[in-house]
Amino acid sequence: MDIGFIGLGSMGLPMAANLLAAGHHLRVHNRTASKADPLLKRGAELMSNAAAVAAPGGIVITMLADDAAVAEAVVGVDTIAQRLAPGGIHISMSTIAPATSRKLARYHAERGSIYVTAPVFGRPEAAEAKRLWICTSGPPAAKHKIAPLLDAMGQKTFDFGEDPGAANAVKLSGNFLIAAAMESMAEVLAMLEKSNIDRVAAIEMLTSTLFACPVYQGYGKAIAQMRHMPAGFRLPLGLKDVELVLQSGREVHVPMPVAGIVRDHFLASIAKGREEMDWSAFALEARDAAGLPQPKK
């Protein structure tokens, strides 16, 4: 297929590379144009602005940092929403608010194009290995048409119906559960360390028995070893997602007290200058609270 791709960050770049490897032609755009260089060497075409990647009846994928960035690509004069019409599809793979997806879906529909939500679970190394889990929601016919593209980027796709906000709600739920697990591990490891127990040995035991799953094993090891660089997913992005979880809870009148605690610890970590670290670095807040020394930079 002939595809437009906007957003070549740590996730978007390997996702786009896998589409090229599957034989698709890409027109790409990124604010920092040099990030496209590895794709250009493999046949991708660099466009000077986001709207230029779209063609009537075509497909555009966005993998952008936040709601505002996605909206900028869609809303306004001469954007992908207009250029995709008639019948073109925008696949939004960013982690954004369910309400934002619903607004963008309506905006597309009013201009004759189609919006499909398809956020992903997985870090950059999973994106590179085509091991992402992808959640989708939106019009059934459009989801059927884009299925080969999702298969080229992920290991499995899970469908959540026609509501464009549904897949975003599931994605935010998953990210919150990861953050809550990291908070719990951080508190436990601080307690164990102050009890003179080897934190690395303890997390290895726990994550090979009771909690033998990718989230506990991957993040547990990073937290136990205080290894938070390089960042696969930066702290400010983690804060953004937890804020969106709290916003989504408010909209449906669901209190989420644990999310409030996690949000405050993200804020504290950023206030201490850790914004370039991986989002797992908010676990250092448990060490601060326990009076434990921080790792040397």
Buried (B, 14 or more C-beta within 10 A) or exposed (E): BEBBBBBBBBBBBBBBBBBBEBEBEBBBBBEEBEBBEBBBEEEBBBBEEBBBBBBEBBBBBBBBBBBEBBBBBBBEEEBBBBBBBEBBBBBBBBBBBBBBBBBBBEBBBEBBBBBBBBBBBBBBEBBBEBBBBBBBBBBEEBBEBBEEBBBBBBEEBEBBEEBBBBBBBBBBEBBBEBBBBBBBBBBBBBBBBEEEEEBBEBBBEBBEEEBEEEBBBBBBBBBBEBEBEEBBBBBBBBBBBBBBBBEBBEEEEEEBEBBBBBBBBBBBBBEEEBBBBBBBBBBBBBBBEBEBEEEEE
